[in-house]
Amino acid sequence: MRKLPPLFSDVEVLQYQGKYGVQLELFSDSTLTEEELHHIMSIASWEENPSTTSAAYEGGRSILLNRKRARYAGGIGWRALQVSGIGYRPFEQLDKYGGARVREDLFYEPSAENFIERLKYNTYGYSYASGDEIKAKRSTYSPLGTYSHRELEEKVRKTRLISSNSFESIIVPRVEAYGRYVDQELSQEGEQFGFIVLSAPDVKRKRFYEELVHSVFGNKKDASIFFFRHSKQTMSLVPRGLREVHDAGYTHLQPHLSNFYLIDNKLILVDWETMISLGDNRSENALNKSLDLMIFVNQQTHALRDLFPSLEEKLIDEFADIYLELAAENYLKYKHEKVFKKDEIKGEPIRQMACWMAQFTNKK
C-alpha cells in the first residue's frame, strides 16, 4: 500500500487494508486504545460493515462507537466515538432551511459521486460578511459520504485550533484522529478523500434538534412545555457560548440546532469547519458576529414553525422578536454594554444586531 504524506506534522501514521486501503493519522494527545484503533480502521476500510457493527448513527455520514472506558473532560464523560466520512445514509431534504429526513438506516460505501447534485436545495454552505456585504459560500462539489482533501484539512485544523481555547460556556469535542483512503477511486484530482474521528458524549445522545423533535412528538400532551423548556435553556447557553467564541477572535457561522448537544446543562458545539477568524475591520466583525447569533435565533423560529404547524404566522413573528431580544440579553457580558432595543435601530434584524454589536467598547 502506498504511503500518503501526512496532512499534519505531529501525527503517527498507521495503515490498514480491508476492502479499501486506509491511512489513519493519530495525534500525540489522542486517547484511542489499540483495540479502538483496530476497530476504527476495520470499519473505515469496510472490512467490517458499519451497518452491522456501529452502535448508532449520527446525521447522514457518521457512525457512533461505544468506548469501553469513558474519558472525562470539561465536566463531561465522553463515552463514545464519532467516525464521520466513511459512508452515508440516504436522506431527503424537507425544506430550504436545512431540514432533512433519513430514508433508510443502511450505511452505504463512500464514493466520488457529487453529493451536491443530490440536493433539492443547495444549503451546503454558509454565509459570511466581507466588508459591509453578506456573501454566501456554496460548494459545487463534495464526495458522497466522505470528505474531500480540503474539507478534511479544514475540519481537523479548525476544530483543533478552537479546542485549544479554554471556554466556560462551551465544550469542543476532541479530534482523536483522522484518516484517508489510499484507493484511487476515492480521490479527486490526485487528492484522497478522508474521514475524522471525534470524541462523542454517548451513543444514546443525539444533537439538540433531534432530541427536541423526539421530546415534542414523544410527549404530545405536554409538547409545548417540552419545547419552551428546551428553548429557554438554549437561549441562555448558546448566546453566552457564542460570545466567548467571539471574544476569542472567531465566529462559528453555523450554530444551528443540529450543531450542538445539551448535556447536563452544558453546551457541546460541533462542526467547526465553517469557523473564520475575526480581522481588523470592526464593522465586518460585527456583521459576522451578528450572523452567528441570528442563525441560531432564526433556527429556533423555524423549529417552532416546523413542530407546531397550526400556529398562526403572526404569533410566530412575535416569538421571533422575543427570541431575538432574549439572545441579545444573554449575549451581554459586561454591565457597560448597551442593551439591545430593536425599535431604536433601523434596518433588517441582521443589520440591527450588527449595529448593536459594533457599539461595544471591546476592540473587536
C-alpha atoms as one frame of an Amber mdcrd trajectory, in Angstrom:
protein
   0.000   0.000   0.000   1.405   3.400  -0.929   2.036   5.851   1.902   0.445
   9.312   1.750   2.251  12.389   3.087   0.611  13.253   6.439  -1.706  16.280
   6.495  -0.179  17.430   9.800   3.316  17.044  11.202   2.613  15.833  14.763
   0.956  12.514  13.884   1.679   8.809  13.947   0.793   7.075  10.684  -0.967
   3.691  10.645  -2.153   1.762   7.578  -4.757  -0.937   7.148  -6.037  -2.952
   4.207  -9.650  -4.045   4.094 -11.963  -3.696   1.114 -10.346  -0.247   0.844
  -6.894   0.804   1.956  -6.893   3.406   4.731  -4.190   5.517   6.308  -5.006
   6.641   9.840  -3.117   9.626  11.239  -3.048   9.773  15.020  -2.314  12.890
  17.091   0.077  12.560  20.040  -2.648  13.604  22.509  -5.131  11.011  21.221
  -6.763   8.798  23.844  -7.582   5.932  21.455  -6.627   2.447  22.606  -5.089
  -0.239  20.397  -8.423  -2.072  20.321 -10.282   1.099  19.299  -7.738   1.867
  16.584  -8.157  -1.595  15.069 -11.958  -1.330  15.195 -11.940   2.113  13.528
  -9.623   1.005  10.726 -11.576  -2.203  10.173 -14.834  -0.264   9.803 -13.346
   2.631   7.790 -11.789   0.165   5.336 -15.127  -1.692   5.066 -13.558  -4.951
   6.193 -16.426  -4.748   8.697 -19.755  -3.337   7.560 -20.684  -0.199   9.575
 -24.380  -1.072   9.207 -23.910  -4.138  11.389 -21.070  -3.122  13.714 -21.809
   0.502  14.686 -23.681   1.251  17.921 -25.686   4.141  16.407 -25.725   6.701
  13.611 -25.244  10.451  13.745 -26.558  12.564  10.871 -26.081  11.372   7.320
 -22.431  10.324   7.217 -21.358   9.441  10.760 -21.469   6.362  12.962 -21.078
   6.150  16.737 -18.999   3.546  18.555 -19.025   2.727  22.268 -15.835   3.196
  24.263 -15.061   0.608  26.907 -13.882   3.315  29.280 -15.195   6.876  29.362
 -12.764   9.792  29.111 -13.623  12.846  31.208 -13.075  16.411  30.021 -14.985
  19.646  30.511 -17.162  18.035  33.149 -18.478  15.559  30.571 -17.980  11.819
  30.378 -17.076  11.061  26.738 -18.351   7.509  26.317 -18.383   7.239  22.528
 -16.506   7.952  19.318 -17.952   9.570  16.220 -16.426   8.350  12.967 -17.510
  10.638  10.144 -16.744  10.338   6.442 -16.656   6.555   5.922 -20.065   6.260
   4.219 -23.588   7.610   4.246 -27.281   7.021   4.813 -29.605   8.233   2.020
 -31.782  11.169   3.044 -34.186  13.681   1.566 -34.358  17.420   2.157 -37.606
  18.695   3.603 -37.149  22.439   3.184 -34.699  25.180   2.224 -33.816  25.757
   5.889 -31.770  22.578   6.145 -34.476  20.201   7.361 -33.839  16.611   6.266
 -35.044  13.084   6.902 -33.019   9.886   6.588 -34.774   7.487   4.226 -33.198
   4.254   5.470 -30.876   3.082   8.212 -28.474   1.228   5.950 -24.983   2.667
   5.617 -23.545   2.823   2.092 -19.922   2.943   0.978 -18.318   6.332   0.212
 -17.926   7.332  -3.416 -16.667  10.095  -5.696 -20.245  10.890  -6.771 -21.085
  14.555  -6.191 -23.244  14.808  -3.058 -24.298  18.362  -4.031 -26.140  17.087
  -7.111 -28.436  15.041  -4.865 -29.675  18.123  -3.025 -33.057  19.605  -3.865
 -31.989  22.832  -2.152 -28.299  23.723  -2.175 -27.979  24.563   1.512 -24.488
  23.050   1.633 -22.559  26.126   2.633 -22.782  29.166   4.848 -22.983  32.962
   4.842 -20.246  35.321   5.987 -19.515  39.048   5.979 -16.960  40.664   3.700
 -16.787  44.369   4.455 -20.390  45.508   4.668 -21.673  42.748   2.386 -23.110
  39.372   3.317 -21.842  36.705   0.943 -22.720  33.046   0.513 -20.076  30.367
   0.240 -21.552  27.396  -1.578 -19.630  24.273  -2.546 -20.082  22.897  -6.039
 -18.562  19.510  -5.221 -18.405  17.262  -2.164 -17.836  13.490  -2.342 -20.709
  11.284  -1.238 -20.365  10.007   2.335 -16.818  11.237   2.860 -14.685  14.402
   2.918 -12.603  15.952   0.190  -8.970  16.754   0.978  -9.830  20.433   1.578
 -12.906  19.656   3.713 -10.973  17.219   5.888  -7.977  19.512   6.397 -10.230
  22.448   7.366 -12.371  20.376   9.719  -9.377  18.915  11.562  -7.320  22.117
  11.699 -10.120  24.418  12.813 -11.528  22.011  15.409  -8.099  21.576  16.976
  -7.476  25.317  16.892 -10.727  26.233  18.667 -10.351  23.386  21.175  -7.022
  24.877  22.317  -9.022  27.718  23.947 -10.416  27.481  27.460 -14.114  28.350
  27.424 -16.502  28.483  30.367 -19.778  28.143  28.455 -18.986  25.713  25.631
 -17.159  22.442  25.153 -15.464  21.389  21.899 -15.070  17.665  21.084 -11.534
  16.343  20.834 -10.144  15.316  17.443  -8.789  11.856  18.223  -7.559  11.025
  14.730  -8.302  11.401  11.039  -7.692   9.179   8.069  -7.642   8.987   4.304
  -8.449   6.413   1.669  -5.478   5.260  -0.384  -7.570   3.890  -3.277  -7.578
   5.895  -6.491 -11.362   5.585  -6.853 -11.791   7.556  -3.630  -9.971  10.653
  -4.756 -10.388  13.705  -6.966  -7.632  15.329  -8.999  -4.981  13.351  -7.128
  -6.223  14.262  -3.645  -7.569  11.484  -1.445 -10.890  11.534   0.388 -10.904
  11.038   4.135 -12.645  10.756   7.494 -12.364  12.102  11.039 -12.640  10.525
  14.497 -14.039  12.712  17.280 -14.956  12.202  20.913 -18.725  11.991  21.446
 -20.767  12.096  24.660 -22.775   8.869  24.326 -24.217   6.640  21.604 -27.699
   7.263  23.041 -27.454  11.056  22.928 -28.427  12.969  19.815 -27.843  16.529
  18.763 -30.237  19.112  20.112 -32.759  19.318  17.267 -33.228  15.549  17.044
 -33.713  15.304  20.807 -36.124  18.240  20.665 -38.220  16.540  17.966 -38.241
  13.299  19.965 -39.330  15.149  23.126 -42.115  17.036  21.362 -43.586  14.115
  19.402 -42.950  11.606  22.171 -44.892  13.704  24.676 -47.703  15.227  22.625
 -49.763  16.077  25.687 -47.005  18.308  27.080 -45.315  19.118  23.753 -45.342
  22.878  24.190 -43.934  22.585  27.723 -41.033  20.461  26.488 -40.361  22.805
  23.588 -40.267  26.029  25.587 -38.314  24.474  28.436 -35.626  23.439  25.935
 -35.814  26.807  24.163 -35.302  28.693  27.416 -32.210  26.623  28.152 -30.649
  27.138  24.724 -31.479  30.856  24.736 -29.257  31.143  27.773 -26.387  28.815
  26.870 -25.863  29.354  23.136 -25.573  33.185  23.115 -23.167  33.049  26.075
 -21.104  30.398  24.315 -21.006  32.371  21.071 -19.921  35.466  22.977 -16.917
  33.562  24.336 -16.014  32.373  20.841 -16.316  35.934  19.500 -14.204  37.367
  22.309 -11.536  34.788  21.453 -11.479  36.193  17.899 -13.610  33.703  15.945
 -17.107  33.127  14.601 -18.678  29.701  14.078 -21.164  30.751  11.337 -23.293
  27.590  11.570 -24.569  27.352  15.175 -27.873  25.820  14.121 -29.847  23.396
  16.268 -28.228  20.280  14.781 -24.709  21.505  15.536 -24.767  21.235  19.293
 -25.625  18.921  22.171 -27.113  19.906  25.518 -25.818  17.565  28.194 -26.367
  18.275  31.905 -26.860  21.976  31.170 -23.584  22.058  29.221 -23.267  23.111
  25.582 -21.151  20.964  23.230 -20.684  22.902  19.988 -19.539  20.882  16.951
 -18.753  21.177  13.225 -16.168  23.969  13.241 -15.111  23.787   9.589 -17.043
  26.991   8.790 -15.232  28.945  11.518 -13.453  32.138  10.466 -11.058  34.423
  12.342 -12.080  37.989  13.033  -9.872  40.646  11.483  -9.273  44.383  11.945
 -12.456  45.624  10.242 -14.765  46.304  13.164 -17.962  46.664  11.117 -17.215
  43.409   9.269 -16.575  41.676  12.601 -19.872  42.979  13.982 -21.725  41.650
  10.951 -20.101  38.216  11.251 -20.960  38.068  14.965 -24.497  39.129  14.110
 -24.747  36.313  11.545 -23.720  33.826  14.235 -26.381  34.945  16.658 -29.112
  35.413  14.039 -28.590  31.936  12.551 -29.285  30.478  15.981 -32.323  32.739
  16.574 -33.782  32.010  13.136 -33.348  28.269  13.667 -35.340  28.493  16.888
 -38.126  30.206  14.936 -38.026  27.596  12.160 -38.213  24.834  14.788 -41.312
  26.436  16.274 -42.923  26.596  12.830 -41.979  23.008  11.954 -43.051  21.408
  15.231 -46.245  23.408  15.707 -47.575  23.941  12.155 -51.001  25.064  13.386
 -49.576  28.234  14.946 -50.517  31.474  13.205 -47.671  33.244  11.424 -48.356
  36.416  13.406 -47.722  34.549  16.658 -44.533  33.003  15.265 -43.315  36.507
  14.316 -43.943  37.641  17.892 -41.906  34.731  19.202 -39.133  35.595  16.744
 -38.885  39.066  18.301 -38.840  37.552  21.789 -36.096  35.098  20.777 -34.045
  37.939  19.315 -34.291  40.009  22.499 -33.519  37.020  24.743 -30.494  36.039
  22.675 -29.154  39.605  22.802 -29.757  39.833  26.549 -27.842  36.606  27.220
 -25.057  37.641  24.849 -24.221  40.629  27.092 -21.157  40.087  29.245 -20.347
  43.419  30.871 -22.525  45.953  32.655 -21.383  48.838  30.460 -22.607  47.155
  27.252 -25.725  48.665  25.765 -28.920  46.611  25.991 -30.374  45.686  22.597
 -33.507  47.661  21.723 -34.789  46.656  18.320 -37.000  49.720  17.859 -34.070
  52.118  18.338 -32.145  50.768  15.322 -33.252  50.989  11.712 -32.872  48.202
   9.164 -33.431  44.458   8.895 -32.748  42.344  12.024 -29.298  41.165  10.896
 -28.182  44.788  10.397 -29.833  45.897  13.635 -27.919  43.228  15.528 -24.638
  44.179  13.807 -25.159  47.861  14.611 -25.764  46.977  18.253 -22.653  44.767
  18.419 -20.494  47.487  16.835 -21.359  49.750  19.777 -19.470  47.519  22.209
 -16.268  49.042  23.524 -14.163  45.898  23.187 -11.525  46.052  20.459 -13.199
  43.581  18.081
